[in-house]
């Protein structure tokens, strides 16, 4: 990796942390330049606009999520072990990749849900891909005979996503220190519903 690429990666790493605290709108070229002790013109050379910086920040967070959460979990055996691994790493995602304000994607979703533009489009695409990954994991287990034949993989993905959003809300906003245990319990109930009847 060349010096320019290393600098860009360091900038985006800091942008992800900052976005978790102040939102994507708060990640401006000026604010990031100050946080990184770089010149505005030097930062502008990397991103050209606030809009492209926001999209690049989301894409960098996505790449980090794949490496911290998805790739290691996919090494686990198909079915319940893989889903548990995804959930465990997902629960620890803001710690595995430090995000002082909590999950950058949750922050961005609240901020961008009714704000059209390239950043929202990119976030929607990434969220759909993530839901697709969760559904594919459930579908693979169903097709391998580990889950019941009438299982709806998209419903499993929807419920897993709902559990995690609820956990984030309980942990970050309500200060519920039992939120992660509750999430694990909810996932186990969902997995019990997925399994073949005995």
C-alpha positions in Angstrom: 0.0 0.0 0.0 1.4 3.4 -1.0 1.6 6.4 1.2 -1.4 8.0 -0.4 -3.5 4.9 0.1 -2.3 4.5 3.8 -3.2 8.2 4.4 -6.6 7.7 2.9 -7.3 4.6 5.0 -6.2 6.4 8.2 -8.6 9.2 7.3 -11.5 6.9 6.7 -10.8 5.0 9.9 -11.1 8.3 11.8 -14.1 9.3 9.8 -15.9 6.0 10.8 -15.2 6.8 14.5 -16.3 10.4 14.1 -19.5 9.4 12.2 -20.5 7.1 15.1 -20.4 10.1 17.4 -21.7 13.0 15.3 -23.3 11.4 12.3 -22.3 11.6 8.7 -23.4 15.2 8.4 -20.9 16.0 11.2 -18.0 14.4 9.2 -16.9 17.5 7.2 -13.6 17.9 5.4 -12.8 20.8 7.9 -13.6 18.8 11.0 -11.8 15.7 9.8 -8.8 17.7 8.8 -8.6 19.2 12.3 -9.0 15.8 13.9 -6.3 14.3 11.7 -4.0 17.4 11.9 -4.1 17.6 8.1 -4.7 20.6 5.8 -8.2 21.0 4.3 -6.7 21.1 0.9 -4.8 17.8 1.5 -8.0 16.1 2.6 -10.0 17.7 -0.3 -7.5 16.1 -2.7 -8.6 12.6 -1.4 -12.3 13.2 -1.5 -13.3 16.3 -3.6 -16.5 16.8 -1.7 -18.3 16.2 1.6 -20.7 13.9 -0.3 -17.9 11.6 -1.6 -16.4 11.6 1.9 -19.7 10.4 3.3 -20.0 7.6 0.8 -16.3 6.6 1.2 -16.9 6.5 5.0 -19.8 4.2 4.7 -17.9 2.0 2.2 -14.9 1.8 4.5 -17.2 0.9 7.5 -18.7 -1.8 5.3 -15.3 -3.3 4.5 -14.4 -3.3 8.2 -17.7 -5.0 9.0 -17.0 -7.7 6.5 -13.5 -8.4 8.0 -14.6 -8.1 11.7 -18.0 -9.8 11.5 -18.9 -11.6 8.4 -15.7 -13.3 7.2 -14.8 -14.9 10.6 -18.4 -16.1 11.2 -18.6 -17.7 7.8 -15.8 -20.0 8.8 -18.1 -21.6 11.4 -20.2 -24.7 10.5 -23.4 -24.0 8.6 -26.7 -23.5 10.4 -27.1 -22.4 14.1 -23.3 -22.2 14.8 -22.8 -19.8 11.9 -25.8 -17.7 13.0 -24.6 -17.6 16.6 -21.1 -16.5 15.4 -22.6 -13.7 13.2 -24.7 -12.5 16.2 -21.8 -12.7 18.6 -19.4 -10.7 16.4 -22.2 -8.3 15.5 -22.8 -7.6 19.2 -19.1 -6.8 19.5 -18.8 -4.9 16.3 -18.5 -1.4 17.8 -15.6 -2.8 20.0 -13.9 -4.9 17.3 -13.7 -1.7 15.2 -13.8 1.1 17.8 -16.9 3.3 17.3 -17.3 5.5 20.4 -20.8 6.5 19.5 -22.0 2.9 18.8 -22.7 1.3 15.4 -22.1 3.8 12.6 -24.7 2.1 10.4 -27.5 2.6 13.0 -26.4 6.3 13.4 -26.4 6.7 9.6 -29.8 5.0 9.2 -31.5 7.4 11.6 -29.8 10.3 9.9 -30.4 9.3 6.3 -33.7 7.5 6.3 -35.6 10.4 4.7 -32.7 12.3 3.1 -32.2 11.3 -0.6 -28.8 11.3 -2.1 -25.7 9.1 -2.8 -24.9 8.4 0.9 -28.5 7.1 1.5 -28.4 5.1 -1.7 -25.1 3.5 -0.6 -26.4 2.7 2.9 -29.6 1.2 1.6 -27.5 -1.0 -0.8 -25.3 -2.1 2.1 -28.2 -2.9 4.4 -29.9 -4.9 1.8 -26.7 -6.9 1.1 -26.4 -7.6 4.9 -30.0 -8.7 5.1 -29.3 -10.9 2.1 -26.3 -12.4 3.8 -28.4 -13.3 6.9 -31.2 -14.8 4.7 -28.6 -16.8 2.7 -27.2 -18.3 5.9 -30.7 -19.4 7.0 -31.5 -20.6 3.5 -28.3 -22.7 3.3 -29.1 -24.3 6.6 -32.7 -25.0 5.4 -31.5 -26.5 2.1 -29.0 -28.7 4.0 -31.8 -30.1 6.1 -30.7 -28.5 9.3 -33.7 -26.1 9.5 -37.3 -26.9 8.8 -38.3 -27.1 5.1 -41.0 -24.4 5.3 -38.6 -21.8 6.8 -38.8 -18.3 5.4 -35.1 -17.1 5.3 -36.1 -13.5 4.7 -38.2 -13.6 7.9 -35.3 -15.0 9.8 -33.1 -12.1 8.5 -35.8 -9.6 9.4 -36.1 -11.0 13.0 -32.3 -11.1 13.5 -32.0 -7.6 12.3 -34.8 -6.5 14.6 -33.1 -8.2 17.6 -29.9 -6.3 16.9 -31.5 -2.9 16.5 -33.4 -3.4 19.7 -30.2 -4.4 21.4 -28.4 -1.3 20.2 -31.3 0.9 21.5 -31.4 -0.9 24.9 -27.7 -0.8 25.3 -26.9 2.7 24.1 -30.0 4.7 24.9 -31.5 2.9 27.9 -28.3 1.7 29.5 -29.6 -1.8 29.8 -26.5 -3.8 30.8 -28.5 -7.0 30.2 -29.2 -6.1 26.5 -26.6 -8.6 25.1 -27.9 -11.5 27.2 -31.4 -10.6 26.1 -30.3 -10.6 22.5 -28.7 -14.0 22.8 -31.8 -15.4 24.5 -34.0 -14.0 21.7 -31.7 -15.5 19.0 -31.9 -18.9 20.8 -35.7 -18.7 20.7 -35.5 -17.9 17.0 -33.2 -20.8 16.3 -35.4 -23.1 18.2 -38.3 -22.1 15.9 -36.0 -22.7 12.8 -35.1 -26.2 13.8 -36.7 -29.4 12.5 -39.5 -30.7 14.8 -38.3 -33.5 17.0 
